[in-house]
């Protein structure tokens, strides 16, 4: 593992266009250290195996890179820099053929993150997409699975939040430097992730979220995971790019089916047609990955007062949203009693509101 003083040269090389893990290895082998490689003249860089264009790029970039300033910023943001030589480098990611030379990490990685699933999908999630993401991700998190996503609007955001709400771990992979939260409205979510997970990027601080960075980011999403779950997507987009990386990296691909009339289900439906695993619930994923199911079902006798109104109401609530009026008719209880009981049950995590005065079982009670 590089000494702390050597880290700034790793950071410096990540700022040079055209220099990645393979060329860094060439330089390290030639000069013995990246510090010496950083100061090497052009002819020596060519002897190390760099082509003329890359050598010129390095020579042109070096004067404008302040290594000590970079190191100070790393300390300011409490970022850990992990190189591919480090024993802390994620083992799953290192199995892939195009893993980054350097990872910038805020928060913490955990050994348990080896059991992880990447969740991706459209930025324009439908109510169906939101519901299935919350249910599947919530149950995966309850079963100790780390949820990996890209902090984007839509399915990514829903997945991160569902994991945190189930007290699970989640990792967000950035397509920019870790000093920039994109989209900016997810700043609070990024801070919450730091409490029980990590923010990761291959880009040095100050890197803007350029369009070309996002497809490259997706290979890290799939590379860190044991499988990729696509919830909703059109026929093109980042979610399908991630699924493609997963196939190349020998990862499992999972897809949630949807209506053939929905544009947001065309991507997952096509993946299923092409051989992806059709997912109905979290159990399908755990079974395919040969992971144990942790029983999280709450005992009704502990959660509900025997013979109380809540015990009556729970009989008429299922996975499908039920309107308050339906519950009143089925239970024989008046509207004010039902609404009052539902409020208490929601606070206790037994039911969840689904909009328009409808309620469904909490994911904690489904399996």
N, C-alpha and C positions, 0 to 999 in steps of 0.2 A: 504494500500500500504506500502511495507517495507520502513523503514528509509534508508537513503543513506548508513549509516554505516552497515546496515544489508545486503545490496546488495552484498557485497563481499562474503558472505557466500552462497548466492544463486549461485553466479558464481562458488564458490568452489565445490558445490555439483554437478554442471553440468560436472565437470571434473572427477567425480567418476563413474566408470562403474557400471551399474546395478541400479543406483538411478535416478528415473524419478519423474514425478508429483505425483503419488500415494504414493510412499515411502516418498517423501518430506512432503506430507500432514500428514503422520503418525508421522514423526519426529516433525513437527511443533505442532501437537496436544499434543504430549507427553512432549516436553520440553518448549513449549511456545514461543521459538524463535529458529531460525536456528543457531544463535551464540552459544547457549547452546548445541544444537544438535551436532554442529561441534566438540565441546570439550568433548563430552560424552564418557565414557569408554565402552568397549565391552559389559559387562552385561546389561548396561542401554540401549544400542542400540537394544539388543535382546528383552528387555521388551517393547520397543517402537513398536515392530512388525517386525523388520528386520529379515530376515533369516540369518543363520550363514555365508553363502557365501557372502552376501551383506555386512554384518557387517565387515567381514574380509577384503573385498575390500576397504571399507571406512578407516579402521584402517591402511591398508597398503598404501593407497594413500595420506592420510593427510600430512605426513611429507614432501612430495615432492611438495606440492602445496603452492605457495607463494601468499597469498590472497592480500596483499598490492601491489605487483607487478601487479597482474591482474587488480586491481582497477586503478592503474596508467595508464595501457595500455588502459583501457576503456576510460579514460579521454583524453589520447593522440589522439585516433582515433575518438573522439567525438561520442561515441556510447551510445545510450540509452538502458538501460536494463529494460525490462518489464517482470514482473512475472505474473503468472496466477491469482494472487490476485489483480492485478492492474486494475483500471477502464479503463485504456488505452489499455488493451489487446483487440485485434480485436474480435469483437462479433461473426462474422461468424466462425472464427477458433475455438472459444470456444464452438461452437455448436457440434463440432466433438468429438468422443469418445477418441481419442488418441492425444489430442493437447499437445504441449510442455509445460514444466513447466516454461521455460524462453525463451524469444526472445531477440536477440541482433539486434539492429536497427541503421543503419546509414541513414541519410536523415530524412524524415518526413512521418508519416502516416496522412491521412486526412479523415474527416468524409465521403467525397465523395467516398472514396475507398470501401465503402460498396457495391457500384455498380461496380463490377469487373468481368472480365472474364479471366481465365487462358488459355494461348495459348501454345500448345506443339506440337512437331513433330520431325521428323528425323534431325540428324546432317548433312545429305547429301541431302539437299533440291534441288529439280529440279527447272527449270525456272518457271514451272507451280506453284509449291509450293511457290516460292518467290512472284510471282505476286498475287496470291489469298491472301497470308498473308498480303502483303502490302495494298491491297485493303480493305479487311475486317477489319483488325486492324486499319488502318487509319481512316475508317469511324466510327468504334466503339469509337475511341479516340475523334473524332470530336463530338460525341454524349455524351461525358462526362464519358465514361466507362474507368475505370482503367484497364490496361493490366498487367497481372501477368505472369511471366515466369521464367526460370531457368538460364538465361545468357549463356546457352550452345551454341555451334556452330550450324549453320543451322537455323531452324525455330525459335528457342528462340531468337537468335540475331536479326533476321529480324523483329520479333514482337516488341521487345523493341525499335528498331530504328524507325519503322513505327509509333509507338505511340508518340515518341519524335518529329518526323518530323511533326506530326499533332498537336503539342503543347499539347499533352495529358500527363496524368500521367502513370507511369509504375513502377512496383515493381519487383525486382529480388530476388529470394530465393536461397541462397547458400547452398551447401552441404559440406561446410568447414567454417573455421572462417572468419570473415569479414576483417581480415588483409591479406587475400590471395584471389586474383582474379583468378578464373579459368573458362575458359581457359585464359592464360595470355594475349593473343591478344585482349581480351575484356576490358583491363584496361581503355582505353579512354571511352568506352561505359558505364562502371560502374561509372565513374566520371560524365558523362552526366546524368545518371539516378539520381544521388544525387541532381541535380539541380531541378528535377521535379518528385520526387518519393522517393523510399527508397530501400536499400539493407537490407535483413533480413536473419538471420540464427538462428538455435537453438543451434549451436555449439560455444563453447568458442574460444577466439582468439588462433591462433596457430594450430587449428585442420586442418589436411591435407585433401584434397578431396579424401577420400578412396572410393573404389567402393561400399561398403555396405552403404555409407551415401546417395547415390543418390536415391534409392527407398524410403527411409525414408523421404527424402526431398520432394518427390512428393506428399505426403499426406498433406503437408503444402500448396503447390501450389493449390491443389483442395480445401483445407479447407478454404483458404482465399477468394475464388471466389464464385460467384453464379452459374457458369457453366464452363465447360472445353471444349475448342475447339481443336480438333485434326486435323491438316492440312495434314500432310504426315507421314506415318509410315509403317514399315514392319509389318510382322505378330507378331513380338515380339519387346519389347523395352520399354524404359522409358515412352513414350507417352501413350502406352496402360496400363502401370501400373498406371499412373495418372488417366486415364479414369476409371480404376477399383476402385481406391480410391474415385473418384467422385460418383460412383454408391453407394458405401458403406456409403458415407456421405450425401446421398440424394441430390446430386447436379445434374444439367442438364448436359448431355453429347452431344456435337455437333461434327459433322464430315463433312469434305469437301470431296465429292466424287471425284473419279479419274478414269482413264482408268483401265480396268480389265487387261490390258497388262503391267501395271506399277507395279513393286515391291513395290514402295513407296506409292501406293494407297491401298495395300492389307489390311493394318490396319484400315484406315477409312472406307473402303467399308465393312469390316467385322463388324465394330461397327454399321454402318447403318443397316446392315442385322439383327443385334441383338437388334435394337430398338433405337439407337442414332438418334438425330434429324439431318436430311440432311440439310446442309447449302449451300445456293447459294450466299448469300451476308449478310451484317451486319443486314439487316432488319429481316431476319429469327431469328437471335439471340435476337434482341430487342423485337420482338413479343413474342417469347417463354418465355422470362423473364418478360414480361409485363412492359417494360420500354418505356418511351416516345421517339419518334423520334424528334430530334432537326434538323430543316431545316437549312442546311449549304450551300445550292446551291447558287452559285454566280450569280448575275444578269448580263446577257451578255451585257446589255447596259452600265453597269458600268465597266466591264472588257475589253470590246472591243470597238474600235472606229467604230461608225456606218458607213457602206459602205467601211471600210478599208479592206485590204487584209486579216487580221486576221479573220474578220467576215466571209469571203468567205471560208478560209481554215478550220475553226472549223466545218463547215457543213460536211466535208468529213473525220472527225476523230471520232472514236467511242471507245468502250471498247476494241475492237480487234485491235491489232497493224496494222498500215497502213504504207506502204513504201512511202518514199518521191516521188518516181516516180509515184505511184498510185495517190497521192495527186495532183501532177502536172497535170496529165492527166485529173483528174476529175474537177479540179478548173480552168484549162486553164492558170495557172500562170507558169512562167519559174522557173527553179530549184533554181537559186540564190535567187529569191524573196521568194520562199517557205521556203528554209533553214533559211534565215534571219528572217522571221516571226515566224517560229517555235522556234528559239532561244529566241526571245522576249516572246513568249507565255509560254515557259518553265520557264523563269525567273518569270513570273507572276503567275505561278502555274496552268496554264490552261491545259497543256499537259505534258506528261512525255515520255522520250526516253525509248524504250524497246529493243534497240540493233539492229545493222545491218541497220542503217538509217530508223528505223521504230518508229512510235509514236502512243500513245494512249491517251485517255482522262485522265486527272488527276482524282483521286477518289473524289475530291471536287466537280466535275461537274456531277457525275453520278446519284445522287439521289436527 
